[in-house]
Amino acid sequence: MTVTIAHVRAELLCVVGARGWFRQQGLDFAEFLENGMPAEELEAIDDWFAKRVAARARMEADRGQQ
């Protein structure tokens, strides 16, 4: 399952803040914008932001909206 910027926005999280979060984690934000990121990779970070957007992606997938 892929987490995208749409999941960040759906959680009403700031995209500028997300860019900073990716930088802090050593992750490529441009790559995320282009291709998303596997939910499992985000969940492995064990951070509230990562868990929140991964949960949104899973919820939407469960509803068949992804």
URBELPE-V321142 format. One record per residue. RES is the residue in one small letter. SS is DSSP state (H for helix, E for strand, C for the rest). PHI is phi in whole degrees, 0 to 359 (NA if undefined). OMEGA is omega in whole degrees, 0 to 359 (* if undefined). Layout:
RES;SS;PHI;OMEGA / RES;SS;PHI;OMEGA
This chain:
m;C;NA;183 / t;E;252;174 / v;E;268;181 / t;C;235;177 / i;H;297;177 / a;H;298;178 / h;H;289;176 / v;H;298;181 / r;H;295;181 / a;H;297;177 / e;C;274;179 / l;C;59;177 / l;C;263;183 / c;C;287;180 / v;H;293;177 / v;H;297;176 / g;H;296;178 / a;H;297;178 / r;H;300;177 / g;H;296;179 / w;H;298;178 / f;H;300;179 / r;H;299;180 / q;H;299;181 / q;H;274;182 / g;C;75;182 / l;C;254;182 / d;C;272;182 / f;H;293;179 / a;H;299;177 / e;H;297;178 / f;H;299;180 / l;H;299;183 / e;H;286;190 / n;H;235;186 / g;C;75;182 / m;E;210;178 / p;E;301;180 / a;H;304;182 / e;H;298;179 / e;H;293;178 / l;H;294;181 / e;H;298;180 / a;H;292;179 / i;C;289;178 / d;C;58;182 / d;C;221;183 / w;H;300;181 / f;H;298;182 / a;H;300;181 / k;H;295;183 / r;H;294;181 / v;H;287;176 / a;H;294;178 / a;H;297;178 / r;H;298;180 / a;H;298;179 / r;H;295;179 / m;H;299;180 / e;H;294;178 / a;H;295;179 / d;H;298;178 / r;C;275;180 / g;C;77;183 / q;C;256;184 / q;C;270;*
